Amino acid sequence: MAVESNNVQVIAPQQLISLDQTLICFDVEQPTDARQKLVIGRSVASEKTISWRIRTNAPTRYCVCPNSGILDSSTPSTTILVELVGNRYNPHHKLIVQAIEMLPGESSKTVWKSERVRNVENVQTMQLELSTTLLNLDRTQYLSTDLAAQRSASLSSLLEQSSTVGEERVKELESLLAMLQSDTQQMQKNVEQTIRLKEALQNNLVARNDMKLELQKKIFELEEKEKSLLDKVTKEEAELKQLSMRSPVQGEQCVVS
């Protein structure tokens, strides 16, 4: 399952599988190990039998269940549970999903030992983006600053101060247009990142609510158990008191010979 971090590459020569998300955002502030679900499915256009596996450069930090499997017509998708052991996140951690087509006679064990694996064109590799809720919140706060307004004011100032004409003016405007297009692409990436963070936060909120309900259930069970024990103790104390009240009388009636 382990893989050297400097060998991790995002290569997708053919679309064999798809993931419901590529951002795994762990809520490391919770008392238990942070968990995230990942759904891996066979590509819509594929009718092949696919073997997949998950690899990481930190095998002692991540518990993935299952960490490998097969996708076919009977099982076109499966849900994976990724657990961050001890909530010890490190930005150098890497987690990748690999998939390869299975040929007749191959099994999930033998396929990854075949010579075909050496050819990157036969293996689809997808790298997951690992992060934490706090890191993403800080990043989103940075993205929320009014950088667009600052850039707009800067462009307006440049246009007002410019005295170029003719071809020089055209080149200047083309340069500004390229800069605006670059800014637009960056803003689109920021929006996509924010949307992914929103989804991650919603998932974390659902997990927190589930944990809250589970804790409330345990509290209720413990309170009921405590009440039952108190009733039992009270009953036994009453019986003991009755026995102690009868003991002197019985003692006086006893004759020692």
Residue pairs with C-beta under 8 A, 6 or more apart in sequence:
1 53
1 54
1 55
1 56
1 59
1 64
1 67
2 55
2 56
2 57
2 59
3 55
3 56
3 57
3 94
3 96
4 57
5 57
5 92
5 94
8 57
8 94
8 96
8 127
9 120
9 125
9 127
10 125
10 126
10 127
11 120
11 123
11 124
11 125
12 124
12 125
12 126
13 120
13 121
13 122
13 123
13 124
14 121
14 124
15 43
15 45
15 46
15 124
16 42
16 43
16 46
16 48
16 50
16 99
16 100
16 101
16 124
17 40
17 41
17 42
17 43
17 50
17 52
17 71
17 97
17 99
17 124
17 126
18 40
18 41
18 42
18 43
18 44
19 38
19 39
19 40
19 41
19 97
19 126
19 128
20 38
20 39
20 41
21 38
21 39
21 196
21 199
22 126
22 127
22 128
22 129
23 128
23 129
23 131
23 196
23 197
23 199
23 200
24 36
24 38
24 82
24 95
24 128
24 129
24 130
24 131
25 36
25 131
25 132
25 133
25 136
25 197
25 200
25 201
25 203
25 204
26 34
26 36
26 84
26 87
26 89
26 130
26 131
26 132
26 133
27 34
27 132
27 133
27 204
27 207
27 208
28 34
28 84
28 87
28 89
28 132
28 133
28 134
29 133
29 134
30 87
30 207
30 208
30 211
32 211
33 63
33 83
33 84
33 85
33 86
33 87
34 83
34 84
34 87
35 81
35 82
35 83
35 84
35 207
36 81
36 82
36 203
37 79
37 80
37 81
37 82
37 203
38 79
38 80
38 81
38 82
38 128
39 77
39 78
39 79
39 80
40 52
40 71
40 77
40 78
40 80
40 97
41 71
41 76
41 77
41 78
42 48
42 50
42 71
42 72
42 76
42 77
47 73
48 101
48 102
49 70
49 71
49 72
49 101
49 102
50 70
50 71
50 72
50 99
50 100
50 101
50 102
51 68
51 69
51 70
51 71
51 99
51 100
51 101
51 102
51 106
51 108
51 111
51 112
52 68
52 69
52 70
52 71
52 97
52 98
52 99
52 100
53 67
53 68
53 97
53 98
53 112
54 64
54 67
54 68
54 80
54 95
54 96
54 97
54 98
55 95
55 96
55 98
56 62
56 64
56 93
56 94
56 95
56 96
57 92
57 93
57 94
58 90
58 93
58 94
60 85
61 84
61 85
61 86
61 88
61 90
61 93
62 82
62 83
62 84
62 85
62 93
62 95
63 82
63 83
63 85
64 80
64 81
64 82
64 83
64 95
65 80
65 81
65 83
66 78
66 80
67 80
68 108
69 75
69 78
69 108
70 102
70 108
71 77
71 78
71 99
82 95
89 130
89 131
89 132
91 130
93 130
94 127
94 130
95 127
95 128
95 130
96 125
96 126
96 127
96 128
97 125
97 126
97 128
98 123
98 124
98 125
98 126
99 123
99 124
100 111
100 112
100 116
100 117
100 122
100 123
100 124
101 122
102 108
102 111
103 111
106 114
111 117
116 122
116 123
117 123
133 200
133 201
133 204
136 197
136 200
137 197
139 193
139 197
140 193
140 194
140 197
143 190
143 193
143 194
148 183
148 187
151 183
155 176
155 179
155 180
158 176
159 176
162 169
162 172
164 172
